Amino acid sequence: MLDAAVQAGVEETDDLDWKSELPPAKGLSQTDFPKDVAAMANSGGGVIIYGVRESQKAAQERVAVDELDERYESAMLSAAISAISPPVFGLGVHRLGDAETRAVVVEVPASVDGPHLIYKHDYFAAPVRNGADTVWMKERQIEAMYRARFEERRHAREVLDSLYAEAAAGRDSVSRTWLIAVAHPRVPRVRSRMTRDAARSVIEDASHLSLRYAARESGAHPFESLDRANPRPGLRRWVAVNTAVSERTRWREAWASIHDDGSITLAAAIGGHPMSRDKAFEGGQVRATAIECGIADAMALLRKTARATGHDEYNLRVGVEWTGTGPLTILTIDNFGDVYDSVSTPLHRYTPVETTLNAAGSDLDYHQHVHDLAQDCVNQGGISNLRAISLPERDIANER
């Protein structure tokens, strides 16, 4: 593609910037790199290509750039975060060609956090692309971009509210507690409808991934109650329907959906689980491990959906719904495996946990998100430690 672009003399645009050489690795944050990235992010995203010499803004010839090692790539990602405010996350760095035609493509994602500012000593400014040039925003442009940012936040909350209300609708929270998890991409991409096979693959892959976060024997996973092989069509989504319909299994009812815009929802009954062969917990009594397993499944579904739909940053909300008599109690287990509530804090209202995360980040970082989210959720009930979800460092140590 680069060869064809050079041959055609493709000109620079708002979302395309030719560079003949990489900026120096030393002091990268003090070079023009942060300005170029911020300008591209403020202009709706695009690519900066190192390894093409331009003349009069048009591609003229390929020139090999210096080799890009992991340390330099890490410096690029770090500069996009530390030298730009707010940071530009999700930067993609791609190596192309051999030693004679080596090129580096930096993919800058579209952002809803503009304006992105760069600082020089005591001064700051907001760069933006104007065709082939990078210019500085005027006051009214900055004002308009801030207004757009605040409007996006309001819209994002409305979308989460709608997804959450829809996922919670019709759930019998009077007789048993439900876990509701919903997520929506911050910058939804227009895509064609996901096929049934693709949706099936996402759900199956997610069911395996969730077991890396919380082992099967640690508790009841909502995925075990879903028809994973036969997702059904819904309104711009695929729905994995509940299979726990008998009196013996209905305590583990669960529903999930994958939306065309990259959103996901999960609703799972987590209260009133069996205590023994002939006894069950009250509807407002919830094992902490049930919350952990539900979060592991929801986060695995989010991870696989993000990869299948090409999304990265997501807004996420996890709540626990209980409207029955008496308080909600989150139960834990002791070192002998016995359930107890002596450290539990009775809850008359559960506050949903919200966060923004990069669902396309590294496996280690994402596992840390899973752990931290689960901890926030059980902490509300007075529970300090997780029993089902381990820290990612422990998994690495075990693998070694």
N, C-alpha and C positions, 0 to 999 in steps of 0.2 A: 504493500500500500504506500509506503514511503517512497519507493522508487517511482511508482506511478504518479504520486503527488509532485515529485521533483520534475518528472518529465512533462507534466501538465502545467507546471508553474503555478501551483495552487497558492493563493494569497492568504495572508493572515486575516483572521476575523475576530469577532468577540470571543469565540470559544476555541481558537487555534493560534498558538504562538510558536514561531520557529526560533530556535537557539542553536548557535554553532558549537558551543562548548558548555560543559558543566561549570557551575560556579565553584570556586575553591572550597574544599571541604573544611578547611580551618576557618572558624568564625562564620559559618554558613548563615547564621541568623542575622549577621550584619551586612550580608550581601543583598542583591536585589531579589533573591529567591522568595523571601516572605512577601515582598510587595507583589511579585508576579502571581503568587498563589492567592493572596488576598484579593487582588483585582479580578482573577478568574472566578473565585467564589462569589464575589459581589456581583458578577455578571451572569450568574446562572450556571456556572461550571464550564468545564472544557478541558483541553489538553495542552500541555507545554511539552514540546518535543525538542530534545537536545540531540544534535547530530545532523542538522540540516542548515546549511548557510542560505541566507535569503538576500535578495537584492530588490530594492524598491518594494519591500513587503512580500515578495513572491519567492517561493522555494526555488533555489538555483542548483544546489548540488549536495550530495551526501558527504559528510565529513565525520570521521570516527572520533568519538569522545573517549575520555579516559575510562578505564574499567570501573564499574560501580560495584563495590563490595557491600557486604551486609552492614558494615559500620557506617558507610556513607549513606546508605538507604535509611538507616536508623536516624542519622543526623537530619535527613530531610523530613522524616515524619515528626521528629522532635521540634524542628524549627516551625513547622506548620502549627504546632500546638503552643510552643512557648513564646514565639516571636509575633504571634497574631492574636488579637483579642476582639471577639471571642475566638477560641481556637478553631481551626479547620480540621475536622476529623474525617477519617475514611479516605485519606489520600492514597491513590494507587500508583505504585512505581513499577514500571515494566522494562525489562532489558530486552533489546532486540539486536539481531545481527551478530556477525563474528568480529574479529579484531579489526578488520579493514572497513567494516561498515557498522561499527557498534553505535547504537542509538539508545537513548533512554526516554521513555514516555512517562510523564507525570500526569496522572488523571486527577483532576480536581472536581470533586462532586458538587452538585447543586446544594445550596445551603439556605436554610430558613432563619439563620442567626445573624444575618447582615444588619448593619454594615460591619464588616471585618476591618479592624483598624491595625495599623502598624505604628510602632513608636520609635522615634529617633530622639534620644536624650529626653528632654522635657516636652517634646512636641509629638503630636499624633495626627494621622491623616488616614483617609479612607480611599484607597486606589480603586479604580474601576476600568474595565476595558471599554474603549471607544473605537470600534472597528479594529484596526491593527495596532492601535496605540494604547498605552496605559496612561490615564489621566487621574486627577484628583477630584473627588466629589465636592460639589458645592454644598453650602449649608442646607438648602432645600432638598437636595438629593438625599443627604444624610437623614434629614427629618422624615422624608417619605419612607426610607428603608426601615427606620426604627418603627414607624407606624405599621409597616407591613409585618415586622417581627412580632409586635404585640397582637396584631390581628391573627397571625398564624397560631400563636399560643392559645388564643381564645377558641379558635376553630379546632385545634388539637384536643382541647378539653371537651368540647362539644362532641367530637367524634368518639372519644373514650367513654363519655357519659352514655352515648347512644349504644355503643357496643356492649357496655357493661349492663345497661338496663335490658337489652335484648337477651343477653346470655342468662341473666338472672330471672327473666320473666317465666312464670309458670312453675318455678321450682318450689317444692313444698318445704319452705323454710320454717314452717310452724312446727312440724314434727321431727325435722332433722336438719342439721347444719350443712351448708353448701360452700364449696370453694369456687369462686368465680375469678378467672384470669382472662384478660383481654389485652391485645397489643395492636398498635397501628403504626405503620411507617411514617416517619416525620415528613418525608418527601415521597409520596406515592407515585409510582411510575405507571403510565398507561400501557397496558399489556393486553394481549389476546387472552381469552379465557383459558385457564389451566385445564388440561385434559384429565379425564378420570384416571388414566394410568399414572399421570404425573402426581395427582393428588394421592393416589394409593401409595406410590413410592415415597412421598414425603411422610405420610403417616407411619408407614412401616419402618422407614429409616429413623424416624423420631422415637418410635417405641424401643428400638435398640439403643439409641443414644441415651435415653432417659435412664437406662440401667447402669450407665457409667457414672451418673450423678447419684442415684439411689438404687441400691441392689434390690432385686425382686423380693428377697426374703425380709427386707426392712419394713415392708408394709404393702397395703393394697394400692396398686397403680391404676389410675383411671383408664389407661390404655388397654388394660385387660378386659374392660367392659365395653369396648368400642368395636364396631364392625369395621375393622381396619382394611379388609379386603374389598369392601364394596361401598365406597363413599357415594352418597346420593346427591344429586344436584339440588341446589337451593337458589335463592336470589343472589346472583353474582358470587356464588361460593359453592364449596363442596362440604357436605356434612357427614361426619362419622357418627352414626346413630348408636344409641345405647342397645346393648345386648343383654343386660342384666334385668330381666323382666319377671322372673319368677319370684315367689315369696321368699325363696331361699337365698336369692342373689340380689334382690332389689336394693339392699342396703348399700351396694357399690355402684349405683346408677351413675352414668357419665355421658356427656355429649361434647363434641368438638367440631370446629368448622375452620376451613381455610378459605379466605375471601380472595377474589380476583385482584384486589388492590394490595394484597400482601398482608392484610390483617388476619389475626387468629383469635379464636375464643375457645375456652374450655370451661365446662361446668361439671362439678363432681360432688356427689354426696359424701361428706366426710364425718357426719355425726350419726350416732346410733349404730355404730359398727358392733359386730358380735364380741362379747366378752368371753364367752365360753360356748359350749355346745347348746346350752339352753338359756343363756342369759345374754343380754345386750346392754350397751351403754345407753344412757338417756340421749335424746336427740340433740341436746345442747352440750354434750360431752364429746370432745374431739381429741383423738390421739394426735400428738404433735407430729408423729411419723406420717399420718395421713395427709397433713398439710405439706410436709416435705415431699412426699411422693407426688402429690398433685402439682407442686411447683416444678419438680424435676420433669414431669411430663409436659407441662405447659411451656417450659423453657426449651425443651428439646424440640417441641413442635414449632416454636418460634424460630429456633436456629435453622432447622431444615427448610422451613417456609421462606426465610430470608434468602437462603442460598438458591432456592428454586426460582424465586421471583426477582432476584438481583437487587434486593434492598439491604440497607445496612443499619442506619439509626432508627430506633423504635421508641415510642412512648408506650409504657406498660403499666397496667394497674391490676393488682391482686387484692381481692376482698373476701371476707368470710361473712355469709349471710345466715343469720339466726333470728327469727321473730317469735319463737315460742316462749312459754313461760319460764321464768328463771334465767339466771345469767348464763353466758357462754363460758365454758371451762375447757382449757387446753391441757391435756394430760400428758405426762411424760413417763418414762420408765427408769427404774433404778438399775444398778449394775447386775442385778440378778434377773432382769427382764420383767419385773413386776410393775404394773401400772399404778401410779399414785398421783395425787393432786395436792400434796402438802405445800408445794412451791407455786401452785397456780394462782393467778390473779383473776377472780371472777370478772367477766366483762359484760356490761350492759349495752355496750356499743363497740363494734370493731371498726377501727379506722383503716380504710383501704390503703395499701402501700403503693406508691407510684414512683417510677424511675424512668430515666432515659438511658438507653444502652446501645452499644454497637453490636448488633446481632451477627455481624460478619467479621468480628475481631478474632484474635487468636484463640485456640482451644483453651489455653490456660486462663486467659482473661475472662472468657465467657463462663468457664466453670466457676471462677471466683464470683461472677455476678449471680450465678445460680445459688451459691452458698450464702452470699450476703443477703439476697432477697429472702431466702427461706429463714434466715436468722431474724431479719426484721419482722417477718410475719409471726414467728412463734414468740419473740420477745414480748409482744403485746400481752400475751397470756401469762407472763412471769417466768417463761422457760428460757434458760440461758444457753444451753448447749443443744446442738443438732445431733440426732441419732442416726439418721438415714443418709444425709448428704455430708460427705467429707470434704475437707479442704483439698484443692487441686494438688498442692505440694505433696500431700500424703500419697495421692495416686501415683505421682511421678516416682516417689521413693519406692513404692511397691513394685512398679514396673522395672525399676533398676535391680 
